[in-house]
Amino acid sequence: MEKITFIQEETGEKTEFFVLEETRLNGKNYILVADSEEEDGEALILKDLSADGDQEAVYEIVEDDQELESVMGIFEQLLEDVDITF
C-alpha cells in the first residue's frame, strides 16, 4: 500500500496517509486515504487541485455532500469488500 505525506501550508505540519484507491470523475482526480492500515482507521476523500505539469500535487478534503456521495459510491464499487462511512 502506497504511503504519502501531506504538508499543511499554514503550519508546515506533516501528516502521513495510506492511499487505498484512486479514481477520476468529471475531469478531477480523487484519492481515498486512511491514517492507518487497520480496518478502523479514519478515511478521507481528497480532490486533486493541481494543474497539469505542477511538480507537487495540491489536495483538498471533499466536503460538499453531493460530491462526497458521488465519489464515495465509486470507491465502494472499486473496493467491494470495504464499507466506507463518514
Secondary structure, DSSP 8 states (H G I E B T S, - for coil): --EEEEE-TTT--EEEEEEEEEEEETTEEEEEEES-SSTT--EEEEEE---TT-SS--EEE---HHHHHHHHHHHHHHSTT-----
